[in-house]
Amino acid sequence: MSNITEEVILRGTWKYADVVLKDVVIVKSNFKAGSGDYQDCADIRDDQFGIFYGVRVGEYLNKSPFHGGGYFTLEEAKEYASKVCSGLEWL
């Protein structure tokens, strides 16, 4: 098994409910967790190693970097983050 690594690529802030300030980070990872569901195709079911990007909302602690990423490009991750965190401001 390869070592799973994560690196923060981009940081931003977002006001949840226009009141609570939350951190938003995009993390580059070499791991993407699979679903494990035998009914899914192999691309979804199986764990994968490569280059992936994940979005984390809230405090990011890299104590156990096994989250992985769900997006193949930084742009896809940024687009998703902007959709779910309206008013997101990148730092």
Chimera marker file (.cmm) of the C-alpha trace (Angstrom):
<marker_set name="trace">
<marker id="1" x="0.000" y="0.000" z="0.000" r="1" g="1" b="0" radius="0.5"/>
<marker id="2" x="1.269" y="3.476" z="-0.858" r="1" g="1" b="0" radius="0.5"/>
<marker id="3" x="1.505" y="6.267" z="1.662" r="1" g="1" b="0" radius="0.5"/>
<marker id="4" x="-1.514" y="8.524" z="1.511" r="1" g="1" b="0" radius="0.5"/>
<marker id="5" x="-0.642" y="12.206" z="1.463" r="1" g="1" b="0" radius="0.5"/>
<marker id="6" x="-2.568" y="15.460" z="1.434" r="1" g="1" b="0" radius="0.5"/>
<marker id="7" x="-1.415" y="19.016" z="0.813" r="1" g="1" b="0" radius="0.5"/>
<marker id="8" x="-3.460" y="22.192" z="1.225" r="1" g="1" b="0" radius="0.5"/>
<marker id="9" x="-3.520" y="23.949" z="-2.157" r="1" g="1" b="0" radius="0.5"/>
<marker id="10" x="-6.011" y="26.778" z="-1.602" r="1" g="1" b="0" radius="0.5"/>
<marker id="11" x="-7.675" y="28.431" z="1.407" r="1" g="1" b="0" radius="0.5"/>
<marker id="12" x="-10.771" y="30.552" z="1.659" r="1" g="1" b="0" radius="0.5"/>
<marker id="13" x="-13.500" y="31.713" z="4.018" r="1" g="1" b="0" radius="0.5"/>
<marker id="14" x="-17.262" y="31.466" z="3.879" r="1" g="1" b="0" radius="0.5"/>
<marker id="15" x="-19.994" y="32.857" z="6.115" r="1" g="1" b="0" radius="0.5"/>
<marker id="16" x="-22.356" y="30.038" z="7.025" r="1" g="1" b="0" radius="0.5"/>
<marker id="17" x="-25.907" y="31.413" z="7.416" r="1" g="1" b="0" radius="0.5"/>
<marker id="18" x="-24.327" y="34.866" z="6.947" r="1" g="1" b="0" radius="0.5"/>
<marker id="19" x="-23.143" y="34.651" z="10.574" r="1" g="1" b="0" radius="0.5"/>
<marker id="20" x="-20.518" y="31.983" z="11.287" r="1" g="1" b="0" radius="0.5"/>
<marker id="21" x="-17.167" y="32.318" z="9.515" r="1" g="1" b="0" radius="0.5"/>
<marker id="22" x="-15.952" y="28.926" z="8.248" r="1" g="1" b="0" radius="0.5"/>
<marker id="23" x="-12.654" y="27.911" z="6.684" r="1" g="1" b="0" radius="0.5"/>
<marker id="24" x="-12.753" y="26.267" z="3.267" r="1" g="1" b="0" radius="0.5"/>
<marker id="25" x="-9.694" y="24.464" z="1.935" r="1" g="1" b="0" radius="0.5"/>
<marker id="26" x="-8.910" y="22.554" z="-1.217" r="1" g="1" b="0" radius="0.5"/>
<marker id="27" x="-6.584" y="19.663" z="-0.592" r="1" g="1" b="0" radius="0.5"/>
<marker id="28" x="-4.491" y="17.813" z="-3.164" r="1" g="1" b="0" radius="0.5"/>
<marker id="29" x="-4.353" y="14.094" z="-2.378" r="1" g="1" b="0" radius="0.5"/>
<marker id="30" x="-2.865" y="10.994" z="-3.928" r="1" g="1" b="0" radius="0.5"/>
<marker id="31" x="-5.866" y="8.891" z="-2.852" r="1" g="1" b="0" radius="0.5"/>
<marker id="32" x="-9.536" y="8.597" z="-3.725" r="1" g="1" b="0" radius="0.5"/>
<marker id="33" x="-11.599" y="6.235" z="-1.592" r="1" g="1" b="0" radius="0.5"/>
<marker id="34" x="-13.903" y="3.845" z="-3.398" r="1" g="1" b="0" radius="0.5"/>
<marker id="35" x="-17.480" y="3.091" z="-2.391" r="1" g="1" b="0" radius="0.5"/>
<marker id="36" x="-16.759" y="-0.585" z="-1.699" r="1" g="1" b="0" radius="0.5"/>
<marker id="37" x="-20.178" y="-1.463" z="-3.131" r="1" g="1" b="0" radius="0.5"/>
<marker id="38" x="-19.931" y="-4.529" z="-5.374" r="1" g="1" b="0" radius="0.5"/>
<marker id="39" x="-22.799" y="-3.183" z="-7.516" r="1" g="1" b="0" radius="0.5"/>
<marker id="40" x="-20.797" y="-0.097" z="-8.527" r="1" g="1" b="0" radius="0.5"/>
<marker id="41" x="-18.472" y="-0.111" z="-11.510" r="1" g="1" b="0" radius="0.5"/>
<marker id="42" x="-14.766" y="-0.489" z="-10.698" r="1" g="1" b="0" radius="0.5"/>
<marker id="43" x="-14.064" y="3.268" z="-11.112" r="1" g="1" b="0" radius="0.5"/>
<marker id="44" x="-16.456" y="4.031" z="-8.269" r="1" g="1" b="0" radius="0.5"/>
<marker id="45" x="-16.105" y="0.852" z="-6.177" r="1" g="1" b="0" radius="0.5"/>
<marker id="46" x="-12.306" y="0.562" z="-5.895" r="1" g="1" b="0" radius="0.5"/>
<marker id="47" x="-9.834" y="2.774" z="-4.040" r="1" g="1" b="0" radius="0.5"/>
<marker id="48" x="-7.613" y="4.707" z="-6.445" r="1" g="1" b="0" radius="0.5"/>
<marker id="49" x="-4.175" y="6.273" z="-6.285" r="1" g="1" b="0" radius="0.5"/>
<marker id="50" x="-3.298" y="9.250" z="-8.487" r="1" g="1" b="0" radius="0.5"/>
<marker id="51" x="-3.839" y="13.000" z="-8.212" r="1" g="1" b="0" radius="0.5"/>
<marker id="52" x="-7.170" y="14.146" z="-6.788" r="1" g="1" b="0" radius="0.5"/>
<marker id="53" x="-8.584" y="17.270" z="-5.142" r="1" g="1" b="0" radius="0.5"/>
<marker id="54" x="-10.932" y="17.440" z="-2.177" r="1" g="1" b="0" radius="0.5"/>
<marker id="55" x="-12.944" y="20.245" z="-0.586" r="1" g="1" b="0" radius="0.5"/>
<marker id="56" x="-12.988" y="20.597" z="3.211" r="1" g="1" b="0" radius="0.5"/>
<marker id="57" x="-15.348" y="22.985" z="4.989" r="1" g="1" b="0" radius="0.5"/>
<marker id="58" x="-14.462" y="23.831" z="8.576" r="1" g="1" b="0" radius="0.5"/>
<marker id="59" x="-11.215" y="23.462" z="10.460" r="1" g="1" b="0" radius="0.5"/>
<marker id="60" x="-8.767" y="21.303" z="8.520" r="1" g="1" b="0" radius="0.5"/>
<marker id="61" x="-6.537" y="19.063" z="10.609" r="1" g="1" b="0" radius="0.5"/>
<marker id="62" x="-4.124" y="16.865" z="8.708" r="1" g="1" b="0" radius="0.5"/>
<marker id="63" x="-3.668" y="14.370" z="11.556" r="1" g="1" b="0" radius="0.5"/>
<marker id="64" x="-4.918" y="11.384" z="9.607" r="1" g="1" b="0" radius="0.5"/>
<marker id="65" x="-4.787" y="12.161" z="5.871" r="1" g="1" b="0" radius="0.5"/>
<marker id="66" x="-7.082" y="9.409" z="4.666" r="1" g="1" b="0" radius="0.5"/>
<marker id="67" x="-9.878" y="11.616" z="3.363" r="1" g="1" b="0" radius="0.5"/>
<marker id="68" x="-8.771" y="11.579" z="-0.241" r="1" g="1" b="0" radius="0.5"/>
<marker id="69" x="-10.219" y="13.786" z="-2.918" r="1" g="1" b="0" radius="0.5"/>
<marker id="70" x="-13.170" y="13.433" z="-5.207" r="1" g="1" b="0" radius="0.5"/>
<marker id="71" x="-12.223" y="15.737" z="-8.079" r="1" g="1" b="0" radius="0.5"/>
<marker id="72" x="-9.743" y="15.200" z="-10.888" r="1" g="1" b="0" radius="0.5"/>
<marker id="73" x="-8.807" y="18.893" z="-11.318" r="1" g="1" b="0" radius="0.5"/>
<marker id="74" x="-8.361" y="21.931" z="-9.109" r="1" g="1" b="0" radius="0.5"/>
<marker id="75" x="-10.930" y="23.788" z="-11.227" r="1" g="1" b="0" radius="0.5"/>
<marker id="76" x="-13.586" y="21.104" z="-10.561" r="1" g="1" b="0" radius="0.5"/>
<marker id="77" x="-12.934" y="21.354" z="-6.823" r="1" g="1" b="0" radius="0.5"/>
<marker id="78" x="-13.119" y="25.178" z="-6.891" r="1" g="1" b="0" radius="0.5"/>
<marker id="79" x="-16.351" y="25.069" z="-8.873" r="1" g="1" b="0" radius="0.5"/>
<marker id="80" x="-17.951" y="22.659" z="-6.386" r="1" g="1" b="0" radius="0.5"/>
<marker id="81" x="-16.790" y="24.717" z="-3.382" r="1" g="1" b="0" radius="0.5"/>
<marker id="82" x="-18.247" y="27.890" z="-4.902" r="1" g="1" b="0" radius="0.5"/>
<marker id="83" x="-21.597" y="26.158" z="-5.501" r="1" g="1" b="0" radius="0.5"/>
<marker id="84" x="-21.994" y="24.839" z="-1.950" r="1" g="1" b="0" radius="0.5"/>
<marker id="85" x="-20.479" y="27.883" z="-0.216" r="1" g="1" b="0" radius="0.5"/>
<marker id="86" x="-22.127" y="30.931" z="-1.788" r="1" g="1" b="0" radius="0.5"/>
<marker id="87" x="-20.069" y="34.041" z="-1.183" r="1" g="1" b="0" radius="0.5"/>
<marker id="88" x="-16.849" y="32.035" z="-0.763" r="1" g="1" b="0" radius="0.5"/>
<marker id="89" x="-13.764" y="34.238" z="-0.816" r="1" g="1" b="0" radius="0.5"/>
<marker id="90" x="-10.402" y="32.677" z="-1.647" r="1" g="1" b="0" radius="0.5"/>
<marker id="91" x="-7.448" y="34.046" z="0.298" r="1" g="1" b="0" radius="0.5"/>
<link id1="1" id2="2" r="1" g="1" b="0" radius="0.2"/>
<link id1="2" id2="3" r="1" g="1" b="0" radius="0.2"/>
<link id1="3" id2="4" r="1" g="1" b="0" radius="0.2"/>
<link id1="4" id2="5" r="1" g="1" b="0" radius="0.2"/>
<link id1="5" id2="6" r="1" g="1" b="0" radius="0.2"/>
<link id1="6" id2="7" r="1" g="1" b="0" radius="0.2"/>
<link id1="7" id2="8" r="1" g="1" b="0" radius="0.2"/>
<link id1="8" id2="9" r="1" g="1" b="0" radius="0.2"/>
<link id1="9" id2="10" r="1" g="1" b="0" radius="0.2"/>
<link id1="10" id2="11" r="1" g="1" b="0" radius="0.2"/>
<link id1="11" id2="12" r="1" g="1" b="0" radius="0.2"/>
<link id1="12" id2="13" r="1" g="1" b="0" radius="0.2"/>
<link id1="13" id2="14" r="1" g="1" b="0" radius="0.2"/>
<link id1="14" id2="15" r="1" g="1" b="0" radius="0.2"/>
<link id1="15" id2="16" r="1" g="1" b="0" radius="0.2"/>
<link id1="16" id2="17" r="1" g="1" b="0" radius="0.2"/>
<link id1="17" id2="18" r="1" g="1" b="0" radius="0.2"/>
<link id1="18" id2="19" r="1" g="1" b="0" radius="0.2"/>
<link id1="19" id2="20" r="1" g="1" b="0" radius="0.2"/>
<link id1="20" id2="21" r="1" g="1" b="0" radius="0.2"/>
<link id1="21" id2="22" r="1" g="1" b="0" radius="0.2"/>
<link id1="22" id2="23" r="1" g="1" b="0" radius="0.2"/>
<link id1="23" id2="24" r="1" g="1" b="0" radius="0.2"/>
<link id1="24" id2="25" r="1" g="1" b="0" radius="0.2"/>
<link id1="25" id2="26" r="1" g="1" b="0" radius="0.2"/>
<link id1="26" id2="27" r="1" g="1" b="0" radius="0.2"/>
<link id1="27" id2="28" r="1" g="1" b="0" radius="0.2"/>
<link id1="28" id2="29" r="1" g="1" b="0" radius="0.2"/>
<link id1="29" id2="30" r="1" g="1" b="0" radius="0.2"/>
<link id1="30" id2="31" r="1" g="1" b="0" radius="0.2"/>
<link id1="31" id2="32" r="1" g="1" b="0" radius="0.2"/>
<link id1="32" id2="33" r="1" g="1" b="0" radius="0.2"/>
<link id1="33" id2="34" r="1" g="1" b="0" radius="0.2"/>
<link id1="34" id2="35" r="1" g="1" b="0" radius="0.2"/>
<link id1="35" id2="36" r="1" g="1" b="0" radius="0.2"/>
<link id1="36" id2="37" r="1" g="1" b="0" radius="0.2"/>
<link id1="37" id2="38" r="1" g="1" b="0" radius="0.2"/>
<link id1="38" id2="39" r="1" g="1" b="0" radius="0.2"/>
<link id1="39" id2="40" r="1" g="1" b="0" radius="0.2"/>
<link id1="40" id2="41" r="1" g="1" b="0" radius="0.2"/>
<link id1="41" id2="42" r="1" g="1" b="0" radius="0.2"/>
<link id1="42" id2="43" r="1" g="1" b="0" radius="0.2"/>
<link id1="43" id2="44" r="1" g="1" b="0" radius="0.2"/>
<link id1="44" id2="45" r="1" g="1" b="0" radius="0.2"/>
<link id1="45" id2="46" r="1" g="1" b="0" radius="0.2"/>
<link id1="46" id2="47" r="1" g="1" b="0" radius="0.2"/>
<link id1="47" id2="48" r="1" g="1" b="0" radius="0.2"/>
<link id1="48" id2="49" r="1" g="1" b="0" radius="0.2"/>
<link id1="49" id2="50" r="1" g="1" b="0" radius="0.2"/>
<link id1="50" id2="51" r="1" g="1" b="0" radius="0.2"/>
<link id1="51" id2="52" r="1" g="1" b="0" radius="0.2"/>
<link id1="52" id2="53" r="1" g="1" b="0" radius="0.2"/>
<link id1="53" id2="54" r="1" g="1" b="0" radius="0.2"/>
<link id1="54" id2="55" r="1" g="1" b="0" radius="0.2"/>
<link id1="55" id2="56" r="1" g="1" b="0" radius="0.2"/>
<link id1="56" id2="57" r="1" g="1" b="0" radius="0.2"/>
<link id1="57" id2="58" r="1" g="1" b="0" radius="0.2"/>
<link id1="58" id2="59" r="1" g="1" b="0" radius="0.2"/>
<link id1="59" id2="60" r="1" g="1" b="0" radius="0.2"/>
<link id1="60" id2="61" r="1" g="1" b="0" radius="0.2"/>
<link id1="61" id2="62" r="1" g="1" b="0" radius="0.2"/>
<link id1="62" id2="63" r="1" g="1" b="0" radius="0.2"/>
<link id1="63" id2="64" r="1" g="1" b="0" radius="0.2"/>
<link id1="64" id2="65" r="1" g="1" b="0" radius="0.2"/>
<link id1="65" id2="66" r="1" g="1" b="0" radius="0.2"/>
<link id1="66" id2="67" r="1" g="1" b="0" radius="0.2"/>
<link id1="67" id2="68" r="1" g="1" b="0" radius="0.2"/>
<link id1="68" id2="69" r="1" g="1" b="0" radius="0.2"/>
<link id1="69" id2="70" r="1" g="1" b="0" radius="0.2"/>
<link id1="70" id2="71" r="1" g="1" b="0" radius="0.2"/>
<link id1="71" id2="72" r="1" g="1" b="0" radius="0.2"/>
<link id1="72" id2="73" r="1" g="1" b="0" radius="0.2"/>
<link id1="73" id2="74" r="1" g="1" b="0" radius="0.2"/>
<link id1="74" id2="75" r="1" g="1" b="0" radius="0.2"/>
<link id1="75" id2="76" r="1" g="1" b="0" radius="0.2"/>
<link id1="76" id2="77" r="1" g="1" b="0" radius="0.2"/>
<link id1="77" id2="78" r="1" g="1" b="0" radius="0.2"/>
<link id1="78" id2="79" r="1" g="1" b="0" radius="0.2"/>
<link id1="79" id2="80" r="1" g="1" b="0" radius="0.2"/>
<link id1="80" id2="81" r="1" g="1" b="0" radius="0.2"/>
<link id1="81" id2="82" r="1" g="1" b="0" radius="0.2"/>
<link id1="82" id2="83" r="1" g="1" b="0" radius="0.2"/>
<link id1="83" id2="84" r="1" g="1" b="0" radius="0.2"/>
<link id1="84" id2="85" r="1" g="1" b="0" radius="0.2"/>
<link id1="85" id2="86" r="1" g="1" b="0" radius="0.2"/>
<link id1="86" id2="87" r="1" g="1" b="0" radius="0.2"/>
<link id1="87" id2="88" r="1" g="1" b="0" radius="0.2"/>
<link id1="88" id2="89" r="1" g="1" b="0" radius="0.2"/>
<link id1="89" id2="90" r="1" g="1" b="0" radius="0.2"/>
<link id1="90" id2="91" r="1" g="1" b="0" radius="0.2"/>
</marker_set>
